[in-house]
Amino acid sequence: MDSFAAGRAVARIRWLVVGAVASVVTAGAWAQKPYTTWRTYGGGGHASQYSALDQINKSNVAKLEVAWSFPVGERSVVFNPIVVDRVMYVLARDNEIVALDAATGKELWARPHEGAVSARGINYWQSENGSDRRLLYLNAGMLTAIDARTGNIIETFGKQGLVDLRDGLAREGWDITDVRPLHTSNPGRVIGNLMVVSLPAQGAGYRSTPGDVQAYDVVTGKLVWVFHSIPHEGEFGYDTWPKEGHARAGGVHNWSELTVDEANGIVFIPFGTARYDFFGGNRVGNNLYANSLVALDARTGKRLWHQQLVHHDLWDYDLPQAPKLLTIRDGRRMREVVAQATKHGFLCVFEGKWGEPVWPIEERRVPQSDVPGEHTSPTQPFPTKPAPFARQTFTEADINPYLPEAEKEILRQKLRYGRNEGLFTPPSFQGSFGVPGHNGGANWASAAVAPVKGELYIVAKNLPVMLRVEVTNEEPSARTINGPVVTREQAAEALAAAQAAAAKSP
């Protein structure tokens, strides 16, 4: 990828308050919750990232003083601590789960680990009478259960407190001998007595594992159900992939976070892109459930509804964050809705139980690929409301006027020879502009709701990129190549197929 001074070219990161186009109110099952605890990351399974606690307010916030501090060591602070009954659980030092007295900061116990712990948070569960209290999280690809009061491993869970996530793939016929432990920063969610985990896609290239969703019994660790993110034969969506695509294709993983609606027993999964992110010649079709918001029955894992927000993704426009639950007034009726923000700058709002769009979503024709062997979708979904919260075009007028003249001229030249046909301009050999870019729009943990106000807040980013197809013998990796890559063998096959098709045309 040609990434051109993205932050400098536009350099706009702003808070955007998205007030629903319909008027919003505080009634409804979700809005009635007190939102006064933080027993799981993001504030709860609803992922609102909101607290109704009001002891600290505008009148006294300037008077706050440090009550205590606890050193977490030399590490990036991504982990979201949780608090249960005056005990705070944090990730500190060398991958240790540490329990602290929330009032004093005193260390109560610490649980060390070999290998990484799910970076973004952990889950708490307790039995009805509170006699069994557990923390559940991923450690080096193992679903792990420990006693929340002592930090000791719960030996009766799985095998000595651990469940290898690869076991679920093995049941699906995968040869897991070459599959590394399936570790992910997404900590999953507890709903009822189930722990829902979304598998990571191992590897960023063409060879990657699928991101199936699995649910485990929180007491025994037994696998209860599996939802195939790449449909198997006989399942809905199978025909949106090449035949037996599930056996060869990978990706379609919920790498970020997910949401659960406990009242209605629904798990909402925002899925990522199919591999490879920027070239889809190996995956003709729309590729369900990539780039889709999918509602699952929490008890069975069966699909209730889905909405694909990008067809046959070539831009890495995966769904990067947990959908948000709100209650709105639509005319005279109340609607419990789920709102999904996207990387390409849209907020898509659906009725929570049935998936009906609150405002129409139109299929509009989009630019087509000129890369041999590619199979661009002729149309893409465009929500009619609300208006996009991020920029979706980039022209010479948008170049940062404070750049040196030489750098501005480089950008002008790129704009003149690159493809720049608006949103969904496909990657090309000469380079194609993309705005807000695959690191722009909304990203993980960058949205929150205020249920008592019926408002949704989004951190919006505009990071233009140029995606240029290159021919190489190397397997692509998102860590080394942020642009479309076609191997020479694939390019030759694709070109031959295109020539053969042209020869048969009348």
C-alpha positions in Angstrom: 0.0 0.0 0.0 1.0 3.5 -0.7 0.0 5.3 2.5 0.5 9.0 2.1 1.0 11.1 5.2 -2.5 10.1 6.2 -2.5 12.0 9.5 -0.9 15.0 7.9 -3.0 15.1 4.8 -6.3 15.4 6.6 -5.4 15.3 10.2 -8.9 15.4 11.6 -9.9 13.3 14.6 -13.0 14.6 16.1 -15.8 13.6 18.6 -19.1 13.2 16.8 -22.3 13.1 18.6 -24.8 11.1 16.5 -28.3 12.0 17.7 -30.8 9.6 16.3 -32.8 11.1 13.5 -35.9 9.8 15.2 -36.5 11.3 18.7 -35.1 9.1 21.5 -36.4 8.4 25.0 -35.3 6.6 28.1 -38.0 4.0 28.2 -37.4 0.3 27.2 -35.7 -2.7 28.5 -32.2 -1.6 27.8 -32.5 2.0 28.9 -34.1 1.0 32.3 -31.0 -0.7 33.5 -29.2 1.3 36.2 -25.7 1.2 34.6 -24.1 1.6 38.0 -21.8 -1.4 37.9 -18.7 -2.4 35.9 -18.7 -6.1 36.2 -17.4 -6.8 32.7 -15.4 -4.8 30.2 -17.2 -1.9 28.5 -19.6 -1.6 31.4 -21.6 -4.7 30.7 -22.6 -7.2 28.0 -24.5 -4.3 26.4 -21.1 -2.7 25.7 -22.5 0.8 26.4 -19.2 2.1 27.9 -21.5 4.2 30.1 -21.9 4.7 33.8 -24.9 6.4 35.5 -22.9 7.0 38.7 -23.0 10.7 39.5 -20.9 11.2 42.7 -18.2 12.8 40.5 -19.7 15.6 38.4 -18.8 19.0 36.9 -19.0 20.8 40.2 -16.4 18.7 41.9 -14.2 17.0 39.3 -11.6 19.8 39.6 -11.2 18.9 43.3 -10.3 15.2 42.8 -7.1 13.9 44.4 -5.2 10.6 44.0 -6.6 8.2 46.6 -4.2 5.3 45.7 -2.2 4.0 42.8 -1.0 0.5 41.7 1.9 0.0 39.4 1.0 -2.2 36.4 4.5 -2.4 35.0 5.9 -1.4 31.6 3.0 -2.3 29.4 0.5 -0.6 27.1 -2.7 0.2 29.0 -5.5 -1.5 26.9 -7.0 -3.8 29.4 -10.3 -2.6 30.9 -10.4 -3.4 34.7 -13.6 -4.6 36.2 -15.1 -4.1 39.7 -17.2 -6.6 41.5 -18.2 -6.2 45.2 -15.4 -3.8 46.0 -12.8 -5.9 44.3 -11.0 -4.6 41.2 -9.4 -7.0 38.7 -6.6 -5.7 36.6 -3.9 -7.0 34.2 -0.4 -6.1 35.6 3.3 -6.8 35.5 4.1 -9.8 33.3 0.6 -11.0 32.3 -0.7 -11.4 35.8 -4.4 -11.0 36.8 -4.3 -9.1 40.0 -7.2 -8.6 42.5 -7.2 -5.3 44.4 -9.2 -3.8 47.2 -11.0 -1.1 45.1 -11.2 1.2 48.1 -7.5 1.1 49.1 -5.6 -0.4 46.2 -4.2 -3.2 48.4 -3.2 -6.3 46.4 -5.4 -9.3 47.4 -4.0 -12.0 45.1 -2.2 -12.4 41.8 -2.4 -15.1 39.1 0.7 -15.4 36.9 0.5 -16.7 33.3 2.7 -18.1 30.7 1.8 -16.3 27.4 -0.5 -13.5 26.7 -3.8 -12.8 28.4 -6.8 -11.4 26.4 -5.6 -7.8 26.1 -8.9 -5.9 26.3 -10.6 -7.4 29.4 -12.0 -10.4 31.3 -15.4 -11.8 32.1 -17.1 -12.3 35.5 -19.7 -15.0 36.2 -21.4 -16.1 39.4 -23.9 -18.8 40.4 -27.4 -17.7 41.5 -26.5 -17.9 45.2 -23.1 -16.4 44.7 -21.2 -19.4 46.1 -19.4 -20.0 42.8 -17.6 -16.9 41.4 -15.4 -17.1 38.3 -13.2 -15.1 36.0 -13.1 -16.3 32.4 -10.6 -15.1 29.8 -8.1 -16.3 27.2 -4.6 -17.2 28.0 -2.3 -18.2 25.1 -5.3 -19.5 23.2 -6.8 -21.3 26.2 -10.2 -20.4 27.6 -9.3 -20.2 31.3 -11.5 -20.2 34.4 -10.2 -19.1 37.9 -11.8 -18.5 41.2 -12.6 -14.8 41.5 -12.0 -14.9 45.3 -8.6 -16.7 45.3 -7.2 -16.6 41.8 -6.9 -20.4 41.8 -7.5 -22.4 38.7 -10.9 -24.2 38.7 -9.8 -27.7 38.0 -13.3 -29.0 37.0 -13.5 -26.6 34.1 -12.3 -28.2 30.9 -9.0 -29.9 31.4 -7.6 -28.6 34.7 -9.2 -25.2 34.2 -8.3 -24.8 30.5 -10.1 -25.3 27.1 -8.1 -25.3 23.9 -10.1 -23.4 21.3 -8.6 -25.5 18.6 -10.6 -28.4 19.8 -13.7 -26.8 18.2 -11.9 -26.6 14.9 -10.8 -30.2 15.2 -14.5 -31.3 15.5 -15.2 -29.5 12.3 -12.6 -31.7 10.4 -9.7 -29.2 10.6 -6.2 -30.7 10.8 -5.0 -28.6 13.7 -1.5 -30.0 13.9 -0.2 -26.9 12.1 -2.5 -24.4 13.8 -1.0 -22.3 16.5 -3.0 -21.7 19.7 -6.0 -19.5 18.8 -5.4 -16.5 20.9 -7.2 -13.2 20.5 -7.5 -9.8 22.3 -11.3 -10.1 22.1 -12.3 -11.5 25.5 -15.7 -12.7 24.4 -18.8 -12.4 26.5 -20.8 -14.2 29.2 -24.5 -14.6 28.7 -26.4 -16.7 31.2 -24.3 -19.8 31.8 -22.5 -19.6 28.5 -19.2 -18.1 27.6 -19.3 -16.9 23.9 -15.9 -16.7 22.2 -15.1 -15.6 18.6 -12.1 -17.4 17.2 -9.3 -15.3 15.7 -8.3 -15.7 12.0 -4.8 -17.1 12.3 -2.7 -15.2 9.7 -3.5 -12.2 7.5 -2.7 -13.9 4.2 -4.7 -16.2 2.0 -4.1 -19.1 4.3 -6.1 -18.4 7.5 -8.4 -20.1 9.9 -12.1 -19.2 9.9 -13.4 -17.0 12.8 -16.2 -19.3 14.0 -18.1 -18.3 17.1 -18.2 -20.9 19.9 -20.2 -21.1 23.2 -18.9 -23.0 26.2 -20.7 -24.0 29.4 -19.2 -21.7 32.1 -19.3 -24.5 34.7 -17.9 -27.5 32.8 -16.1 -25.9 29.9 -18.0 -28.2 27.4 -18.6 -26.8 23.9 -22.4 -26.1 23.5 -22.7 -24.7 20.0 -20.7 -23.4 17.0 -21.7 -20.8 14.5 -19.7 -21.0 11.2 -18.6 -17.6 10.1 -17.9 -19.1 6.6 -21.0 -21.2 5.9 -20.7 -25.0 5.4 -22.6 -26.8 2.7 -26.3 -26.8 3.5 -26.1 -23.6 5.6 -27.5 -20.3 4.6 -24.9 -18.2 2.7 -23.0 -21.2 1.4 -23.7 -20.1 -2.2 -22.0 -16.7 -1.6 -18.6 -18.4 -1.7 -16.9 -20.7 -4.1 -17.8 -24.4 -3.7 -16.4 -25.8 -0.4 -15.1 -22.3 0.3 -15.3 -23.0 4.1 -12.5 -25.6 3.6 -10.1 -23.2 1.9 -11.1 -19.6 2.9 -10.3 -17.9 6.2 -10.9 -14.8 8.1 -14.5 -13.5 8.8 -13.6 -13.2 12.5 -14.9 -10.9 15.2 -11.5 -9.6 16.1 -12.7 -6.6 18.1 -15.6 -7.0 20.5 -19.2 -8.3 20.6 -22.5 -7.4 22.4 -25.1 -9.5 24.2 -28.7 -8.6 24.9 -29.4 -10.5 28.1 -33.1 -9.6 28.2 -33.8 -11.1 24.8 -31.2 -13.8 24.7 -29.4 -12.4 21.7 -25.7 -12.3 20.8 -24.7 -9.7 18.3 -21.5 -10.4 16.3 -19.9 -7.8 14.1 -17.7 -9.8 11.7 -14.5 -8.9 10.0 -13.2 -9.3 6.5 -12.5 -12.5 4.5 -8.9 -13.2 3.7 -7.1 -11.8 1.9 -8.3 -8.4 2.9 -7.5 -6.5 -0.3 -7.9 -9.1 -3.0 -10.8 -11.5 -3.5 -10.0 -13.4 -6.7 -10.0 -16.6 -4.6 -13.4 -15.9 -3.1 -15.9 -15.0 -5.8 -19.3 -14.0 -4.3 -20.5 -11.7 -1.6 -18.9 -13.8 1.1 -21.3 -14.1 4.0 -20.9 -13.5 6.9 -17.9 -11.3 6.2 -18.5 -7.6 7.1 -21.9 -8.6 8.5 -23.7 -7.9 11.8 -25.2 -11.2 12.8 -27.7 -11.8 15.6 -27.6 -15.3 17.1 -29.9 -17.1 19.5 -27.7 -17.2 22.7 -29.0 -20.7 23.7 -28.4 -22.5 20.4 -26.1 -20.3 18.2 -28.7 -20.3 15.4 -28.8 -17.3 13.2 -31.8 -15.0 13.9 -30.9 -12.4 11.3 -28.0 -10.8 9.5 -27.1 -7.6 7.6 -24.0 -7.6 5.4 -22.7 -4.0 5.3 -20.0 -4.5 2.7 -20.2 -7.1 -0.1 -17.0 -8.9 -1.2 -14.8 -6.6 0.8 -11.6 -5.4 -0.9 -10.9 -2.4 1.5 -10.5 -4.1 4.9 -13.7 -2.4 6.0 -14.5 -5.0 8.7 -16.9 -4.1 11.5 -14.5 -2.9 14.1 -16.5 -2.4 17.3 -19.3 -3.7 19.4 -22.8 -2.7 18.3 -24.7 -0.5 20.7 -28.2 -1.1 22.2 -30.7 1.8 22.3 -34.4 2.5 22.6 -35.9 5.0 20.2 -39.2 6.5 19.4 -40.1 6.0 15.8 -43.3 7.9 15.3 -45.7 6.7 18.0 -44.0 3.4 18.7 -40.9 2.4 20.7 -38.2 0.4 19.1 -35.3 -1.4 20.7 -32.5 -1.1 18.2 -28.9 -2.1 17.6 -26.6 0.5 16.0 -23.4 -0.5 14.3 -20.7 2.0 13.3 -18.4 1.1 10.5 -14.9 1.9 9.3 -16.2 3.5 6.1 -18.2 6.1 8.0 -21.8 4.9 8.3 -24.0 4.3 11.3 -26.4 1.4 10.5 -29.4 1.1 12.8 -31.6 -2.1 12.9 -34.5 -3.3 15.0 -32.9 -5.5 17.5 -35.1 -8.6 17.5 -35.8 -8.9 13.7 -33.0 -7.0 12.0 -35.2 -4.6 10.0 -33.4 -1.4 9.1 -34.8 1.6 10.9 -34.0 3.7 7.9 -33.8 2.3 4.4 -30.5 0.9 3.2 -30.1 1.2 -0.6 -28.0 -0.9 -2.9 -26.2 1.5 -5.2 -23.9 0.8 -8.1 -20.2 1.3 -7.3 -16.9 1.4 -9.3 -15.7 -2.0 -10.7 -12.3 -3.6 -10.5 -9.9 -3.7 -13.5 -7.6 -6.2 -11.8 -7.7 -9.5 -13.7 -9.4 -12.3 -11.8 -11.1 -10.0 -9.3 -14.9 -10.2 -8.8 -16.2 -6.9 -7.6 -19.7 -6.7 -6.3 -21.8 -4.5 -8.7 -23.5 -2.7 -5.8 -22.9 -1.9 -2.1 -25.3 -1.0 0.8 -25.7 2.7 1.5 -27.7 3.7 4.6 -30.0 6.7 3.9 -29.9 7.9 7.5 -28.0 9.1 9.5 -25.6 11.0 7.3 -22.0 9.6 7.2 -20.0 10.6 10.2 -16.6 10.5 8.4 -15.3 11.9 5.1 -15.8 9.5 2.1 -14.1 11.6 -0.6 -10.6 13.1 -1.0 -9.6 15.7 -3.6 -6.8 18.3 -4.1 -8.9 20.7 -2.0 -8.5 18.4 1.0 -4.7 18.4 1.0 -3.3 19.9 4.2 -2.4 23.5 3.2 0.4 23.6 5.7 2.4 20.8 4.1 5.6 21.8 2.3 4.9 22.6 -1.4 7.0 19.6 -2.6 4.8 17.2 -0.5 1.6 18.8 -1.7 2.8 18.3 -5.3 3.5 14.6 -4.7 -0.1 14.2 -3.4 -1.5 16.1 -6.5 0.4 13.8 -8.8 -1.0 10.7 -7.0 -4.5 12.1 -7.3 -4.0 12.7 -11.0 -2.9 9.1 -11.9 -4.7 7.1 -9.2 -8.3 5.9 -9.3 -10.4 8.2 -7.2 -14.1 7.4 -7.8 -15.4 7.9 -4.3 -16.3 5.3 -1.7 -15.7 1.7 -2.8 -13.2 2.6 -5.5 -11.5 -0.8 -5.8 -7.8 -1.4 -5.5 -5.9 -1.1 -8.8 -2.4 -1.4 -10.3 -2.1 2.4 -10.6 -3.3 2.9 -7.0 -6.8 3.8 -5.7 -7.7 6.3 -3.1 -9.8 5.3 -0.1 -11.4 7.6 2.5 -11.9 7.3 5.4 -9.5 4.4 5.0 -9.2 1.0 6.6 -7.8 2.6 9.8 -10.3 5.4 9.7 -14.0 5.9 10.3 -14.9 4.1 13.6 -12.6 1.6 15.2 -12.7 -0.7 18.2 -13.9 0.8 21.5 -14.5 4.2 19.9 -18.2 4.5 20.4 -20.4 4.8 23.5 -24.0 5.4 24.3 -25.7 7.5 27.0 -28.9 5.4 27.5 -30.7 8.0 29.7 -30.2 10.6 26.9 -30.6 8.2 23.9 -27.4 9.4 22.4 -24.6 7.7 20.6 -21.0 9.1 20.6 -18.4 8.1 18.0 -14.7 8.9 17.7 -14.4 9.5 13.9 -11.2 9.4 12.0 -10.3 10.4 8.5 -7.1 8.6 7.3 -6.9 8.6 3.5 -4.9 5.7 1.9 -3.9 4.7 -1.6 -4.3 1.0 -2.3 -2.0 -0.3 -5.1 -2.0 -3.8 -6.3 1.4 -5.4 -6.5 2.5 -8.8 -8.0 4.8 -10.8 -5.7 5.8 -14.3 -4.8 5.5 -13.6 -1.1 2.5 -14.5 1.0 0.9 -11.2 2.2 0.8 -10.2 5.9 -1.2 -7.3 7.4 1.9 -6.6 9.6 4.2 -6.1 6.6 2.0 -5.2 3.6 -1.0 -3.0 4.0 -2.1 -3.2 0.4 -3.4 -5.7 -2.1 -1.0 -8.4 -3.1 -1.4 -11.0 -5.8 1.2 -13.8 -6.2 2.6 -14.2 -9.7 1.0 -17.6 -9.9 -2.4 -16.1 -9.0 -1.9 -13.2 -11.4 -1.1 -15.6 -14.3 -4.1 -17.8 -13.5 -6.4 -14.8 -13.2 -5.1 -13.3 -16.5 -5.6 -16.6 -18.3 -9.1 -16.9 -17.0 -9.9 -13.4 -18.0 -8.5 -14.0 -21.5 -10.5 -17.2 -21.9 -13.7 -15.5 -20.8 -13.1 -12.7 -23.3 -12.5 -15.2 -26.1 -15.8 -16.8 -25.5 -17.7 -13.5 -25.4 -19.7 -12.7 -28.6 
